Structures are given as structure tokens and as C-alpha cells.
Amino acid sequence: MLKDMARELHPNILVAAIIRKGVVQIPDGKSTIEKGDKVIIISASDARIQSLDDILQKH
């Protein structure tokens, strides 16, 4: 679930939409990201996202 994944995301990252089989879903805490999904991410303007590593926090 996204609420569990939120701990792994940098603070200035928002999962804005999940596109699954052509259908756009606005996610909530119970949403999941599945293989084959496309994900729309929004970040603060000062965030430098060039790869998945830039979205996920390193613990």
C-alpha cells in the first residue's frame, strides 16, 4: 500500500496518479503500485530527480 511506501519516499515527493491498463487512478493510502503500472510523480521544484534512487530515501 502507498501509505506503507510513504516512509521510503523523499519528503518532497507525491504520487499523483497511477495509470493501470489505461485507466488513471488518483491514489490514496490503500492504493498499490503493480507491475506494469505507470506512475505520475510530483516533486518540489528544487528536487533533482534523475533516477528512482532520487525518489526513494536511502536508509
ABEGO torsion letter per residue (X at the ends): XAAAAAAABBAABBBABBBBGGBBBBBBAABBBBBGBBBBBBBBAABBBABAAAABBBX
